[in-house]
Structures are given as structure tokens and as C-alpha cells.
Amino acid sequence: MPLQPRRTVEELRELQELTGDENGAQRVAWTETWEQAREWLRGKVAKTGAEESVDAAGNQWFTVRGGSDQAVLIGGHIDSVPNGGWLDGALNVMAGVEVLRRIAEDGTAPVTVRLVNWADEEGARFGRSLFGSSAAAGSMADQDELRLRKDANGTALPDALREHGVDLDSALDARGELEGAAGYLELHIEQGPVLESMALPLGVVLGTFGVERHQVTFRGQAAHAGSTPMDKRRDALAGAARLELEIREIAKRTGEGAVCTMGGVVTKPGIVTSVVETAECLLDQRHLDATELASMLEEAKRASEEFARQEEIEVEWDRIWNIEPILFDEGLIELADESIREVAGSSQRLPSGPLHDAAEVARAGVPTVMLFVQSLRGLSHTKLEDTKEEHLELSVQALDRLASKTIDRVAAS
């Protein structure tokens, strides 16, 4: 069966209609809509004859057995953020389906080929990204903390997992899935403006930024908004507001590649007639260089302590999650570059600021590479997310070329 890149675009539109609404994609992990998408995916892969399995962390695997137990993995995630775009995650998976179809139809490959739909890459419901891939990689070291995480409605993460057949205490049993993995390939929209600014449809990813993600809690004193003079207030929100402005300056001072984001602030008592007693902030910092990332974190901590002293409040830092910078496999980067040039004429190498499951797989020691396809206006995590359809088709072709080259490389090793 010849590769049909146009079919990938059509299936992505079908999934968009099935699991989205006027606000965008609604495939948040550990929800019924997410399960609906997984069942839809199951139906799309069924005709290939691939063996399906779901591991202890909820990752969905489709395996085409080859002449060797060594495996080339193609991965992605079908979950989305709330009101997300039609391509983030789903493109990875559906392009992988098309490649799997071609391989299955061609007959026995020299090595095994597996497509994986990772569970909860986004972390949208419980704030813990890369759940399934970190379990498979054996790097999920924060299970005690995960037991305490709750969604906006107060549902505990272990309870939500249980509703979908996953036991948090057994999630690390998914580590066995990477045994025999000799290469991992992932295609993703860029989610940024670089490729579009260079008028290039495709690029090769050098690696992913390291991330430090913390909850920063400022504690002051609740007091009546009408009777408390301004100079007598211990306003927790003042500390949070000052830190939000300072992290911008920290990123500027650090230089190219540094990004800092305060992604949420919850205040208590949260009423207009009271000075804020507590302000809980979610802070995300990223850089491709581990030393620079550590320096950014220390700067932010020192600044928060100084702001707390000046405002006569207190501040606490709790790490939610972190990952070191990950550099991808040089040999696979060369093959990816070659594949892109064959289908698009030219290529570009660039780092990834967003998180991806590929980083966790690489951490586990599996040779890994990613392809990026151009994002229009650099927008993602919004219903405005888009990519030219001709570029999507090129990306499927490039992934297929890369899969063939990687299979040959593994078979020859």
C-alpha cells in the first residue's frame, strides 16, 4: 500500500469533529472524550493487523512484528489541553498510523515497528506532564507527590486513573515496554514561529529544554479592604505580582533561549472586600543549558525572598516537577535532516522549548529524534493553531522516509 499523506489530514479533521467543539479540541487525558479518541484510534489501526496493548501507565501500543525483536518506535499523544488545537499531539499519532499502514502492507520488516499513543502528555487536568512516557522511561520518581494532586473539582489523581484502569502504584511496570527499543521517532508541530520566519516547512529538533516547574506560595494576612490602610497591609498578591514582573527580567538577562512563565495565581480568601492572605503561583522556567536553567531558578528564589521581606509577608517554594535538558541522537539527527531534504529541499536544526514525550524516551537511553513541521503564526494550545495542509503532507512523507532509514540502520547494527 503506497503512503497516503492526504489521508492523515482527512483523519485529523475527522478527529477534530469527533472530539472538539467551537472552542477547540477537548481531549483532556483521563476524561470520556479522551477515551472516545483512543477507541477511534483503535478502529483506525485495526486493519493493519497490528497487535494492540495498553500498559500499566495507560499507554496505548500497536505492534507490527518484524524479523527481529529489536524495535523502532513511533510515538505521539492524542490528549489535548482544554480548548486546544487540532494538531498538537494528534498529528504525531495519525502520521504514525499512516507509516504503520505502509509498513504492514509491505510485509515483514527486518525489525519490529511499534506505534505508541502516550497517556497524558499534556498534564492539563492534574498539572503533571508526560505521565505515561515518564512511567515507561522509569523516571517517574514523584509518585508520593502525585497521590496528593487533585483537579479543579477536587478529584484526586489516583481516583481518576483508577476510573480508566490504571493503578498509580503499578504505573512504573510500564518500563518493560522500552526493552528492545533501538530508536524512537516523533513528529510534532513546532508550536513556535522559527520555521515560518525562515519560510521552511520542516526542521529537525536538536533536543528539548530543561524545565523547572514550581508552586510558589506567598502568605500574608487577610484584613478588611475598607479599614486597613495601604501602608499597614501584608498583601500576599503584591509578592506574586512583583515576582511575575521580575521573571521577565530574569529571562531577558539570561539571554536567547530563556523563558519564564507564571501560568496561574490562586488567591485566598479571593473576595474583593479582603486583602489577599495567600497567593499560590505556578511558575515554569525553561532553557536548553542546565547551568543557565539552575541560575534562573536561583535568581527567581532570591527575588521572591526579597519581595517577601519588603512586603512583610512569607514565601514558600515547592517543586512540582523538573526535567534536565535533553539532547537527541546525532546519528538520527543526520537521518532526519536527510529525510527532510529529500521531501522538502532544505532543512533547519532547532531546539524545542515545549515538553515532549521524546525527552523521556531519550532519558531512558533510547536513541531519539524529532521532526518539526511549521506552525502558522507560531500559535499552539489554542483553537487558532494551524499548519498548511501541504506542509502536513510533507511531514508525513518525511516521517516515513525517516522510519525507513532508521529501520535499515537498526537492522544493519
C-alpha positions in Angstrom: 0.0 0.0 0.0 1.6 3.3 -1.0 1.8 6.1 1.6 -1.2 8.4 1.5 -0.3 11.6 3.4 -3.6 13.2 2.4 -5.4 10.5 4.4 -3.6 11.7 7.6 -5.0 15.3 7.1 -8.5 13.9 6.5 -8.4 11.7 9.6 -7.1 14.7 11.7 -10.2 16.6 10.5 -12.4 13.7 11.4 -10.9 13.6 14.9 -11.4 17.3 15.2 -15.1 16.9 14.5 -15.4 14.0 16.8 -13.7 15.3 19.9 -13.8 19.1 19.6 -16.3 21.9 19.7 -16.5 25.6 18.8 -13.8 26.3 21.4 -11.3 23.8 20.1 -10.1 20.3 21.0 -11.4 18.7 24.3 -9.3 15.5 24.5 -8.1 16.1 28.0 -6.5 12.9 29.4 -8.4 10.8 31.9 -11.8 12.0 30.5 -14.5 10.3 28.5 -13.7 12.4 25.4 -10.1 11.2 25.6 -11.3 7.6 25.8 -13.5 8.2 22.8 -10.5 9.4 20.9 -8.5 6.3 21.9 -11.3 4.0 20.8 -11.5 5.9 17.4 -7.7 5.4 17.1 -8.1 1.7 17.8 -10.5 1.4 14.9 -8.2 3.2 12.5 -5.3 0.9 13.3 -7.3 -2.3 13.3 -7.0 -3.0 9.5 -3.2 -3.1 9.7 -3.3 -6.2 11.9 -1.1 -4.6 14.5 -1.3 -6.1 18.0 -2.8 -3.6 20.5 -2.0 -3.5 24.2 -2.4 -1.0 27.0 0.4 -0.9 29.5 0.3 -0.3 33.3 0.5 3.5 32.8 -2.3 3.6 30.3 -0.1 4.0 27.2 -1.7 2.5 24.1 0.7 0.4 21.9 0.2 -1.0 18.4 2.9 -3.5 17.3 3.8 -4.9 13.9 6.1 -7.8 14.4 9.3 -7.9 12.3 12.2 -10.2 11.7 13.9 -9.1 14.9 12.7 -8.2 18.4 14.6 -5.0 18.1 12.0 -2.3 17.7 11.7 1.1 16.1 9.1 3.2 17.9 7.0 6.0 16.5 5.2 8.0 19.2 2.9 10.7 20.0 -0.1 11.7 22.2 -3.8 12.1 21.4 -4.7 14.0 24.5 -5.0 17.8 24.3 -5.2 20.8 26.5 -8.8 22.2 27.1 -9.8 24.3 24.1 -6.7 23.1 22.3 -5.7 22.9 18.6 -6.4 20.2 16.1 -2.8 19.2 15.5 -0.9 19.2 18.8 -0.3 15.6 19.6 -2.8 14.1 17.2 -0.5 14.8 14.2 2.2 12.7 15.8 -0.1 9.7 16.2 -2.0 9.9 12.9 1.1 10.3 10.9 2.5 7.3 12.7 -0.7 5.4 11.8 -0.1 6.1 8.1 3.5 4.9 8.3 2.4 1.8 10.2 -0.1 1.1 7.4 2.6 1.3 4.8 5.0 -1.0 6.7 2.3 -3.6 7.5 1.2 -3.7 3.8 4.8 -4.1 2.6 5.2 -7.3 4.6 7.6 -8.4 7.3 10.0 -5.6 8.2 13.5 -6.6 9.3 12.7 -5.2 12.8 9.6 -4.8 14.8 7.8 -1.5 14.5 5.6 -0.1 17.3 3.3 2.9 17.4 2.7 4.3 20.9 -0.1 6.8 22.0 1.4 8.1 25.2 -1.1 8.7 28.1 -1.4 12.3 29.4 1.5 14.1 27.8 -0.2 17.5 28.4 -0.8 17.2 32.2 -3.8 19.5 31.7 -6.1 18.1 34.3 -3.6 17.4 37.2 -0.6 19.5 36.3 1.8 16.6 35.7 3.0 16.4 32.1 4.5 13.3 30.4 2.8 10.9 32.8 2.8 7.8 30.5 6.2 8.3 29.0 7.9 9.1 32.3 6.4 5.8 33.7 7.8 3.9 30.7 11.1 5.6 31.0 11.4 4.8 34.7 11.8 8.4 35.6 8.5 8.9 37.5 10.1 9.3 40.9 7.4 11.5 42.4 4.5 9.1 43.0 4.1 10.2 46.6 3.5 13.7 45.4 1.3 12.5 42.6 -1.1 10.8 45.1 -1.8 14.3 46.5 -2.6 16.0 43.2 -6.2 17.0 42.6 -8.0 18.6 39.7 -10.1 21.8 39.8 -13.1 19.8 41.0 -11.2 18.1 43.9 -10.8 14.7 42.3 -7.6 13.0 43.3 -5.3 11.8 40.5 -5.2 8.2 41.7 -9.0 8.1 41.7 -9.2 9.4 38.1 -6.6 6.9 37.0 -8.5 4.1 38.5 -11.6 5.1 36.5 -9.5 4.4 33.4 -8.0 1.2 34.5 -4.7 2.5 35.8 -3.2 1.9 39.3 -0.7 4.6 40.2 1.3 2.2 42.3 1.8 -0.1 39.4 2.4 2.6 36.7 6.1 2.0 36.7 5.5 -1.5 35.4 5.3 0.1 32.0 9.1 0.2 32.0 9.2 -3.2 30.2 7.8 -1.6 27.1 11.1 0.0 26.2 13.0 -3.2 26.3 14.5 -3.9 22.8 13.7 -0.3 21.6 16.5 0.7 19.3 15.1 4.0 18.1 12.3 6.5 18.8 10.8 8.9 16.2 8.3 11.7 16.9 6.7 14.2 14.6 5.2 17.4 16.0 4.1 20.9 15.0 6.7 23.4 16.0 4.4 25.4 18.3 6.6 28.4 17.6 7.5 30.9 14.9 11.0 29.9 13.8 10.3 27.8 10.7 7.6 30.1 9.4 10.0 33.1 9.8 12.5 31.2 7.7 9.9 30.1 5.1 10.8 26.4 5.8 8.1 23.7 6.2 10.2 21.2 8.2 13.0 21.1 10.7 15.0 18.7 12.9 14.9 19.0 16.7 18.3 19.1 18.5 16.8 18.4 21.9 14.3 19.7 24.4 14.7 22.4 27.0 15.2 21.6 30.6 12.2 22.6 32.8 11.8 23.7 36.4 8.2 23.9 37.5 7.3 25.1 41.0 4.4 26.3 43.1 5.3 29.5 44.8 3.1 30.4 47.8 3.1 33.9 49.3 1.5 34.2 52.7 0.3 37.5 54.2 -2.6 38.5 56.4 -6.3 38.8 55.5 -7.7 42.2 56.5 -10.7 44.3 55.7 -10.3 46.1 52.4 -12.1 49.2 53.6 -10.5 49.7 57.1 -6.9 48.6 56.5 -4.5 51.5 55.5 -2.3 50.8 52.5 0.9 51.0 54.5 -0.4 48.5 57.1 -1.2 45.7 54.7 0.5 42.4 54.3 -0.8 41.6 50.8 0.3 38.2 49.5 -0.7 39.2 46.0 1.8 42.0 46.0 4.6 39.5 46.3 3.2 37.4 43.4 2.7 40.4 41.2 6.3 41.6 41.7 7.7 38.1 41.0 5.7 37.9 37.8 7.3 41.1 36.5 10.8 40.0 37.7 10.8 36.7 35.9 10.5 38.6 32.6 13.7 40.4 33.5 15.4 37.2 34.5 14.7 35.7 31.1 16.0 38.9 29.4 19.2 38.9 31.4 19.8 35.2 30.7 19.6 35.7 27.0 18.4 33.8 24.0 16.5 30.6 24.7 15.4 31.5 28.3 11.7 31.6 29.0 9.8 32.1 32.3 6.1 31.9 32.8 3.8 32.5 35.7 0.9 30.3 34.5 -1.6 30.7 37.3 -2.3 32.6 40.5 -5.0 31.5 43.0 -5.7 33.9 45.8 -7.5 33.4 49.2 -9.9 34.4 50.5 -10.5 35.6 47.0 -13.1 38.2 47.7 -12.9 41.9 46.8 -13.5 43.1 50.4 -10.4 41.4 51.8 -6.7 41.9 51.5 -5.2 38.7 49.9 -3.9 36.3 52.6 -2.3 33.7 50.3 -1.4 33.8 46.7 -0.4 30.4 45.1 1.5 30.8 41.9 2.6 28.2 39.2 6.0 29.1 37.8 7.6 27.5 34.7 11.2 28.1 33.7 13.0 26.6 30.6 16.4 26.6 29.0 18.4 24.2 26.8 21.5 24.7 29.1 21.3 23.1 32.5 23.6 25.7 34.2 21.6 28.6 32.9 18.4 27.0 34.0 19.7 26.5 37.5 20.9 30.1 37.6 17.4 31.3 36.5 15.8 29.3 39.3 18.1 30.7 42.0 17.5 34.3 40.7 13.8 33.8 41.0 14.1 32.4 44.5 16.3 35.3 45.7 13.9 37.8 44.2 10.8 36.2 45.8 12.5 36.3 49.2 13.5 39.9 48.8 9.9 40.8 47.8 8.5 38.9 50.7 10.8 40.8 53.1 9.8 44.2 51.6 6.1 43.4 51.7 6.3 41.8 55.2 5.0 38.5 54.0 6.3 35.0 53.7 7.1 32.8 50.7 7.5 29.1 50.2 8.7 27.1 47.1 7.5 23.6 46.3 8.9 21.8 43.2 6.1 20.2 41.2 8.3 18.7 38.5 11.5 19.1 36.7 13.5 17.6 33.8 17.0 18.3 32.7 17.8 19.4 29.1 17.8 16.5 26.7 19.9 16.3 23.5 18.8 13.9 20.8 20.8 11.2 19.0 23.4 12.7 16.5 23.0 9.8 14.1 19.2 10.0 13.9 19.5 13.8 13.6 21.6 13.2 10.4 19.0 10.8 9.1 16.2 13.2 9.9 18.0 16.0 8.1 18.5 13.8 5.1 14.8 12.7 5.1 13.6 16.3 5.2 15.9 17.4 2.4 14.6 14.6 0.2 11.0 15.7 0.5 11.3 19.5 1.1 14.6 20.5 -0.4 16.1 22.1 2.7 16.1 21.7 6.5 16.8 23.6 9.7 18.0 22.3 13.1 16.4 23.9 16.2 15.8 23.2 19.8 12.3 22.6 21.4 11.0 24.8 24.1 7.8 22.8 24.7 8.0 19.5 26.5 7.6 16.2 24.5 7.4 12.5 25.3 10.6 12.1 23.2 12.6 13.7 26.0 11.5 11.0 28.5 12.3 8.2 26.0 15.7 9.7 25.4 16.3 9.9 29.1 15.8 6.1 29.2 18.7 5.7 26.8 16.8 5.0 23.6 18.2 6.8 20.5 15.7 9.5 19.8 14.9 12.3 17.3 12.0 14.6 16.5 10.8 16.3 13.4 9.0 19.7 13.5 6.5 21.0 10.9 5.9 24.7 10.6 3.2 26.3 12.8 1.3 29.2 11.3 1.8 32.4 13.4 3.6 30.2 15.9 0.4 29.5 17.8 -0.5 26.3 19.7 -2.7 25.3 22.7 -5.5 27.4 21.1 -8.2 26.7 18.6 -6.3 29.1 16.3 -3.4 26.5 16.0 -2.9 25.7 12.3 -0.4 24.4 9.7 -0.7 24.4 5.9 -2.1 21.1 4.7 0.6 20.8 2.1 3.2 21.1 4.9 1.3 18.4 6.9 1.5 16.1 3.9 5.2 16.8 3.6 5.7 16.0 7.3 4.1 12.6 6.9 6.4 11.8 3.9 9.5 12.9 5.9 8.5 10.7 8.9 8.0 7.8 6.6 11.4 8.3 5.0 13.0 8.6 8.5 11.3 5.5 9.6 12.6 3.5 6.7 16.2 4.8 7.2 16.0 4.1 10.9 14.7 0.5 10.3 17.6 -0.1 7.9 20.1 1.3 10.4 18.8 -0.8 13.2 18.7 -3.9 11.0 22.3 -3.4 10.0 23.6 -2.9 13.5 
